[in-house]
Amino acid sequence: MAQQNQLDRAKFCCSVCLDLLKDPVTIPCGHSYCMNCIQSYWDTEDEKKTHSCPQCRQSFTPRPVLVKNTMFADLLEEMKKTGLQAAPADLYYAGPEDVACDVCTGRKLRAVKSCLVCMTSYCEKHLQLHFELFEKHKLVEPSEKLQENICSRHDEVMKMFCRTDQQCICYLCPVDEHKGHDTVSAAAERTERQRELEGSRHNIQQRIQNREEDVKLLQQEVEAINGSADKAVEHSEKIFTQLIRLMEERRSDVKQQVRFQQETEVSRVKELQEKLEQEITELKRKDAELKKLSHTEDHTQFLHNYPSLSVLSESTHSSSINIRPLKYFEDVTAAVSEVRDKLQDVLRETWTNISLTVTEVDVLLSNPQPENMTRAGFLRYSREITLDPNTATTQLLLSEGNRKVTYIRQQQSYCSHPDRFTYYYQVLSRESLTGRCYWEVEWRGGVEVAVAYKNISRAGNVSGFGRNDESWSLNCHNNSYKFWYNNVQTPVSGPRSSRVGVYLDHSAGILSFYSVSETMTLLHRVQTTFTQPLYAGVWFCQTNSTAEFSKVK
């Protein structure tokens, strides 16, 4: 009951004088005050031409006309008769996170303002008294750091600023330790710094505006990319569907033609087979009659029947059947295989153009710089590389799904192919490389890790990786590295490792080689302009050397 009574008192106390309301008035925001308290408070604000609520700070222009709240007054009178007395409410006492009033004695009330002249914080009640005595003092929001405004040497308020030492000082400091320094009033320095601050804010706001415009542009770019990608996928699906339908039609045509020819040939053979079987039956019957005649004992009967039985009709078919080798439809299979091979070549070459076109689609942001990337960052662009047997010199043995190659002296049974290297022990990848790619090569012996254009020469001295302007090569041999391009050798320093990482940013013209162990160390970087898709390659300069394109994840 006592706690409820205390809450009731809090509801009917003036927040200015902290006493029970006297002549209560309610201002437009809904808060109630003693008429004298709010009038005195607003008198101090007359110069500002605007008046505010001491609690919620809502402003009113012009000054509201105050009218006594008779219902509130009658209610207070009735409550006073029942024993309600004025007492400060707990809601106004300073808590652990509040700034306490410096004037209050005993339990301190919460400060609502701090005076930079008096260096004192005031509650609502004592602030009113301060208004009456020092109307022109500078008031700010309550602060616990007022003591920082006092000079520790002279115990005076620091109202000046030393530009030489860039610190606040009091008016006595220029006499001794700041003598001869460039000093100004704190207000003047604040004005200057405020101007700089506004300039900084203007720059920040301008940057915010620019970045917001960039965000809008990027959002438009995202929408454009998504729209274009959706259209490309839709059209590609239609085209591939048409291609699939065309292939299905061609497959059906070949199947129908083969089956039709099969039925025709089988029917012809069966027809001949039936005729031969009929002839065999007739010959067996004739043979039985002749056998019977040969057993006739009557010479006259024998001679009488012989002329009619001995006559053998001529066969309507060849005396022998020429059976061709079993290659009836092998030519069809060969023709279809030829179509498949040509289609694969076309798709492979066309896919290079498609892949290059897709990877050249770029947004407005810059490409990531290799020097800022970790190995995990490089692995985002990892490519699985397989080697093309049609390019391998005949002394190179491919294994591990064409990811590993070994230089041996034994000739391999490769078929003749125009893409095969014939002079140096080299091999290129199947995959063309565009956009951003990363791969790693585990090597042993003497190996050169390279990239090259597809049209690099396949024969002669100029066909070696790095010995022309169509390839770039890192020589890994004898505990050292050398870089080759256009037949020019460049020494390379760096930790020796059995694993080399290669990073390619085709559109940016960046090619980097790394020594890969527990860490990645840059060995050599090329900055140029690539005019064609590249292919990964290796060149062997020592027998029994191996190179394996790792499956990086």
WOSUL-V479483 format. One record per helix or strand. SS is the DSSP state (a for helix, b for strand). FROM is the first residue (numbers start at 1). LEN is the number of residues. Records with the same first field share a line. If there is no record, write none. Layout:
SS->FROM-LEN  FROM-LEN
//
This chain:
a->2-10  35-9  46-3  70-12  90-3  124-10  146-4  173-3  186-109  299-12  330-30  370-3  375-5  389-3  461-3
b->13-1  20-1  24-3  32-3  51-2  59-2  68-1  93-1  100-1  109-2  113-3  120-3  139-2  150-1  157-1  160-3  167-3  183-3  382-1  387-1  396-4  404-4  426-8  436-9  447-7  471-7  480-6  488-5  499-7  510-7  520-8  534-7  546-4
//
